[in-house]
Amino acid sequence: WLVGAAENWQNSGAYIFRPTIDQKLHNLPPKRAQSVVVYNSELVKEVHSVFGQGGWIKQIARLLPGKDFVEIEYIVGPVPIDDGGKEVVSKWTTSIASDGQFFTDSNGREFQKRKRGDHNVFGPDQPNSDEPVSGNYYPVNSIFIEDTVHSFGCVVDRSQGGASLTDGTLELMIQRRTLYDDARGVGEPLNETDIGITPNPPYDNAERLGEGVIVKGHHRMIVGKGGSGASKMRGIMDSVFSQPHVFVASAPSGTAIPFKQATLSMLQTSLPDNIMVISFVALGEENTYLIRLGHQYGPNEDTSLSRQVEIDLHKLFVNKKLTSVQEKTLSGNQMRADWEARRFQWDCTKGDYLLSRHNLRDGHVVLKPLEIRTYEIVLS
């Protein structure tokens, strides 16, 4: 963990992440050999570990048959504060020669290349030497490093802060508990507890009640060949960001449940591996729906899955006939063709600036890398 600063002119708190001046990372090894337990079965292999005095961090490393990732489940808390506030991180060390570079996603879509201590971020006259840790953290849903031999990355189950502060390493902020207000408007430390807080009229002293909160989460770690980081990450991002919803119901014991089929899908056929149904929404008129299809790979991320794809909407829906389809703008509030006719026509005919035009023809649509297309359809 890192110690949140409570010194000089700026505390670390709810809005400001600022470790102490020494920027020291305090390591937490497993408590003892007996605290590491291995479970092995045909369904799963797990390694359970306990860290910290009193076992305030627990971790499960999980291998699932047929999956090319390691799932890390962590439980953190209550974070002890007798010796000060803490900024808790998970750090992974590899032999990858990343040369100060790492990649983070932009809201789950296009990957952005980051350069440690990049003067283009801080300005040529504002080096980040004063804050080499927080100055190189970025908000991530996925993050990876790579060289010509290997790639290594992580997909998280919620947005977190991530960085690569030394070559070959990745770290992710998984919990924070600080003891001083950062003077950015909240008026209290980032010290969440499981009961709450005493009434706090203006200019009164609030007091936290109960123990510190406990957080639980998952990371999926994946290793690939050199230069394949983005492709490997794309392969598991959707399964983390769009997990199945589980529905349950109760019934009297012995009641026969009239299930007509064990599974249900709105699709008649599987979509290509690089295409996803992002949304399928019933509109006001009967049998009218708004559907969004997204290409999930960026240009040059994969030799085959980064190519454009043609989809026949007529063949998608089970026991339904497509009687009408119109392309809409991304928000679905106007016709795409009408919008293109009204918009300013930039000279975008060269290189990376070539825009994708309205391309709906007889129910056939083409999606280019990272495109999202929206259609209003009528089924019968």
C-alpha positions in Angstrom: 0.0 0.0 0.0 0.9 3.7 -0.3 0.5 6.1 2.5 -1.7 9.1 1.6 0.0 12.4 2.1 -1.0 14.6 5.0 1.7 17.2 4.7 2.7 20.5 3.1 0.0 22.1 1.1 -2.2 19.2 -0.1 -3.6 16.1 1.6 -4.6 12.9 -0.1 -8.4 12.5 0.0 -11.6 11.9 -1.9 -10.6 14.0 -5.0 -6.8 14.0 -4.7 -4.6 11.0 -4.9 -1.2 12.0 -3.5 1.2 9.6 -1.8 3.8 10.8 0.8 6.9 12.5 -0.5 9.0 9.2 -0.3 6.4 7.6 -2.7 7.2 4.3 -0.9 5.2 1.2 -1.7 4.7 -1.1 1.4 4.6 -4.7 0.4 2.2 -7.2 2.1 3.4 -10.9 1.8 1.1 -13.7 2.8 0.8 -14.0 6.6 2.4 -17.5 6.8 2.7 -20.7 4.8 -0.4 -22.1 6.5 -2.5 -19.2 5.2 -2.0 -20.3 1.6 -4.5 -23.1 0.7 -4.8 -24.8 -2.7 -8.0 -26.3 -4.0 -7.9 -28.6 -7.0 -10.8 -30.2 -8.8 -12.0 -30.9 -12.3 -14.1 -27.7 -12.4 -11.6 -25.2 -11.0 -8.2 -24.7 -9.4 -7.8 -22.1 -6.7 -5.1 -20.7 -4.5 -6.4 -18.9 -1.4 -4.1 -16.4 0.4 -4.4 -14.1 3.4 -2.4 -10.9 3.8 -1.8 -8.4 6.5 -2.1 -8.4 10.3 -5.5 -9.8 11.2 -6.0 -10.9 7.6 -7.6 -7.7 6.2 -6.7 -8.7 2.7 -7.8 -12.0 1.1 -7.1 -13.2 -2.4 -8.1 -16.1 -4.5 -6.2 -16.9 -7.7 -8.5 -19.0 -9.9 -7.9 -21.1 -13.1 -10.9 -22.3 -15.1 -10.6 -25.2 -17.7 -10.6 -23.9 -21.2 -10.0 -20.3 -20.3 -6.8 -18.4 -21.2 -6.9 -16.0 -18.2 -6.2 -16.1 -14.5 -9.0 -14.7 -12.4 -8.0 -12.9 -9.2 -10.7 -12.3 -6.6 -9.8 -9.9 -3.8 -11.5 -8.9 -0.5 -10.0 -5.9 1.2 -11.0 -4.4 4.5 -11.6 -3.1 7.0 -8.4 -1.3 6.1 -6.5 -0.7 9.4 -5.8 3.0 10.1 -3.9 2.8 13.5 -0.7 3.6 11.6 -2.3 6.1 9.1 -4.4 6.0 6.0 -3.7 3.7 3.1 -4.0 3.6 -0.6 -4.1 -0.2 -1.4 -2.9 -1.4 -4.8 -2.4 -4.8 -6.6 1.0 -4.9 -8.3 2.1 -7.4 -10.9 5.7 -7.8 -12.0 6.9 -9.4 -15.3 10.0 -9.5 -17.4 8.4 -7.6 -20.2 10.6 -4.8 -21.6 7.8 -2.2 -21.9 10.1 0.8 -22.4 8.0 3.1 -20.2 4.9 2.5 -22.3 1.5 1.0 -21.4 -2.0 1.0 -22.9 -5.3 1.9 -21.3 -8.8 1.8 -22.8 -11.0 4.8 -23.4 -14.3 3.9 -21.8 -13.9 0.3 -22.9 -13.3 1.2 -26.6 -10.2 2.5 -28.2 -6.8 1.8 -26.5 -4.6 4.8 -25.7 -0.9 4.6 -25.6 0.5 6.1 -22.4 4.1 7.1 -21.8 5.5 7.2 -18.2 6.3 10.8 -17.4 5.0 12.1 -20.7 5.8 15.8 -21.1 2.9 16.0 -23.6 0.6 15.4 -20.6 2.3 17.5 -18.0 3.8 20.2 -20.3 7.5 20.7 -21.1 7.9 23.0 -18.2 5.9 20.9 -15.7 7.7 17.5 -15.3 5.9 15.1 -13.0 9.0 14.4 -10.9 7.2 15.9 -7.9 4.4 13.3 -8.2 5.8 10.3 -10.1 3.1 7.9 -8.8 -0.2 9.8 -9.0 1.1 11.7 -12.1 1.2 8.5 -14.0 -2.1 7.0 -12.9 -5.0 6.8 -15.4 -8.6 5.7 -15.2 -8.9 2.2 -16.7 -11.3 -0.6 -17.4 -8.4 -2.6 -19.0 -4.7 -2.0 -19.1 -1.8 -3.9 -20.7 2.0 -3.8 -21.5 3.8 -5.6 -24.2 7.2 -6.0 -26.0 8.2 -8.1 -29.0 8.0 -11.3 -27.1 5.2 -11.2 -24.6 2.1 -9.2 -23.6 0.5 -9.0 -20.2 -2.8 -7.2 -19.2 -5.7 -7.0 -16.8 -9.4 -6.4 -17.2 -11.2 -5.0 -14.1 -14.8 -5.3 -13.1 -15.2 -1.6 -12.3 -13.3 1.5 -13.3 -10.1 1.8 -11.3 -6.8 3.8 -11.3 -4.0 2.0 -13.1 -0.3 2.6 -14.0 3.0 1.1 -15.0 5.5 2.9 -12.8 8.4 0.7 -13.8 9.1 -1.4 -16.9 7.4 -4.8 -16.8 4.9 -3.9 -14.0 1.2 -3.1 -13.8 -0.6 -1.8 -10.7 -4.2 -1.1 -9.9 -5.7 0.9 -7.1 -8.3 -1.4 -5.3 -9.2 0.5 -2.1 -8.5 3.8 -0.4 -8.9 4.9 3.2 -7.5 8.3 4.2 -7.7 10.3 7.5 -7.5 13.9 6.3 -9.8 16.1 4.1 -8.3 17.1 0.8 -10.0 20.5 0.9 -11.9 19.9 -2.4 -15.5 20.4 -1.1 -16.4 17.2 0.7 -15.4 18.5 4.1 -14.4 15.0 5.4 -11.7 12.4 4.9 -12.2 9.4 2.6 -13.0 7.2 5.5 -16.1 5.1 4.7 -17.5 2.9 7.4 -20.2 0.3 7.6 -22.6 2.2 9.9 -22.2 5.7 8.7 -21.6 9.1 10.2 -22.9 11.3 13.0 -25.1 14.3 12.1 -22.9 17.0 10.7 -24.5 20.5 10.8 -22.4 23.3 9.2 -19.0 23.7 10.8 -19.6 20.8 13.2 -17.2 17.8 13.7 -18.5 14.6 12.2 -17.6 11.3 13.5 -17.5 8.0 11.6 -19.4 5.1 13.1 -18.5 1.4 12.8 -15.7 -0.4 11.0 -14.2 0.4 7.7 -16.0 -0.9 4.6 -15.0 -4.2 2.9 -14.7 -4.2 -0.9 -14.7 -7.2 -3.1 -13.7 -7.4 -6.8 -12.2 -9.4 -9.6 -9.3 -8.9 -12.0 -8.7 -11.1 -15.1 -5.0 -11.4 -16.0 -4.1 -12.5 -19.4 -0.7 -13.3 -21.1 -0.1 -13.3 -24.8 2.6 -13.2 -27.5 4.5 -10.0 -28.3 2.4 -7.3 -29.9 -0.9 -9.1 -29.2 -1.9 -7.2 -26.1 -4.9 -5.4 -27.6 -6.2 -8.5 -29.3 -5.9 -10.6 -26.1 -7.7 -8.0 -24.1 -10.6 -7.6 -26.6 -11.2 -11.3 -26.3 -12.2 -11.1 -22.6 -13.4 -7.5 -22.2 -17.0 -8.1 -23.2 -17.4 -11.2 -21.0 -16.4 -8.9 -18.0 -18.3 -5.7 -19.0 -21.5 -7.5 -20.1 -22.0 -10.5 -17.9 -25.2 -12.5 -18.0 -28.1 -11.5 -15.8 -29.3 -14.2 -13.5 -33.1 -14.3 -12.7 -34.6 -16.5 -10.0 -38.1 -17.1 -8.6 -39.7 -19.1 -5.9 -42.5 -21.7 -6.1 -44.1 -24.2 -3.6 -42.2 -27.4 -3.2 -43.2 -30.0 -5.7 -44.7 -27.6 -8.2 -44.0 -28.5 -11.8 -42.2 -25.7 -13.6 -43.4 -25.6 -17.2 -40.1 -24.7 -18.9 -40.5 -25.0 -22.6 -36.8 -24.7 -23.3 -33.6 -24.6 -21.3 -32.1 -21.6 -23.0 -33.4 -18.6 -24.9 -31.7 -16.3 -27.4 -33.2 -13.6 -29.6 -30.6 -14.4 -32.3 -31.2 -17.1 -34.9 -27.5 -17.4 -35.6 -24.3 -16.5 -33.8 -22.7 -13.2 -34.7 -19.0 -13.1 -35.7 -16.6 -13.0 -32.8 -15.8 -9.3 -33.3 -19.4 -8.1 -33.4 -21.7 -7.5 -30.4 -25.3 -6.6 -29.9 -24.8 -3.6 -27.6 -28.5 -2.8 -27.1 -31.9 -4.1 -28.1 -34.7 -1.9 -27.0 -38.5 -2.2 -27.6 -39.9 1.1 -28.8 -43.5 2.5 -28.5 -44.9 1.0 -31.6 -45.7 -2.7 -31.7 -42.9 -5.0 -33.0 -40.6 -2.0 -33.4 -37.1 -2.1 -31.9 -33.9 -0.1 -31.6 -30.8 -2.3 -32.1 -27.2 -1.3 -31.9 -24.4 -3.4 -33.3 -20.8 -2.8 -32.4 -17.5 -3.8 -33.9 -15.4 -4.7 -30.8 -11.8 -4.6 -32.4 -9.8 -1.6 -33.4 -7.7 -1.2 -36.5 -4.6 -3.4 -36.7 -5.3 -5.1 -33.3 -5.8 -8.5 -34.9 -5.0 -10.0 -38.2 -8.5 -11.3 -38.9 -10.8 -9.8 -36.2 -9.9 -6.2 -37.1 -11.4 -6.5 -40.5 -14.7 -5.0 -41.5 -17.7 -7.3 -41.3 -21.0 -7.5 -43.2 -24.1 -8.5 -41.3 -27.4 -9.7 -42.8 -30.1 -8.5 -40.4 -32.7 -10.7 -42.1 -30.9 -13.8 -40.7 -30.6 -12.7 -37.1 -33.9 -13.1 -35.4 -35.6 -16.3 -34.3 -39.0 -17.0 -35.9 -39.2 -13.3 -37.0 -39.3 -11.7 -40.3 -37.5 -8.3 -40.8 -40.1 -6.1 -42.6 -38.4 -2.7 -42.2 -35.0 -1.3 -41.2 -33.8 2.3 -41.1 -30.4 3.5 -39.8 -30.5 6.1 -37.1 -27.8 8.3 -35.5 -26.0 6.8 -32.5 -28.5 8.2 -30.0 -31.4 7.0 -32.1 -33.2 10.4 -32.2 -33.0 11.0 -36.0 -32.4 9.3 -39.3 -28.8 8.8 -40.2 -29.4 9.8 -43.9 -31.1 13.1 -42.8 -28.3 13.9 -40.4 -25.7 13.3 -43.1 -27.5 15.6 -45.5 -27.6 18.5 -43.0 -24.2 18.2 -41.4 -21.2 20.2 -42.4 -19.2 18.3 -45.1 -15.6 18.2 -44.0 -12.9 17.1 -46.5 -12.4 13.7 -44.9 -11.3 11.7 -48.0 -7.7 10.8 -47.0 -6.1 8.4 -44.6 -7.4 7.9 -41.1 -10.0 10.7 -41.5 -12.1 8.8 -44.0 -15.6 8.9 -42.5 -18.0 5.9 -42.7 -21.2 6.9 -44.5 -24.7 5.6 -44.4 -24.3 2.0 -45.7 -27.6 0.2 -45.2 -28.5 -1.8 -48.3 -31.5 -4.3 -48.3 -30.9 -5.2 -44.7 -27.2 -5.8 -45.1 -24.9 -3.6 -43.0 -21.1 -3.2 -42.9 -19.3 -2.4 -39.6 -15.7 -1.2 -39.7 -13.3 -1.5 -36.7 -14.8 0.1 -33.5 -17.9 1.3 -35.3 -21.3 1.3 -33.5 -24.3 1.4 -35.8 -27.9 2.0 -34.7 -31.0 0.8 -36.5 -34.7 1.0 -36.1 -36.3 -2.3 -37.2 -39.8 -3.7 -37.5 -40.3 -7.5 -37.0 -43.3 -9.6 -37.8 
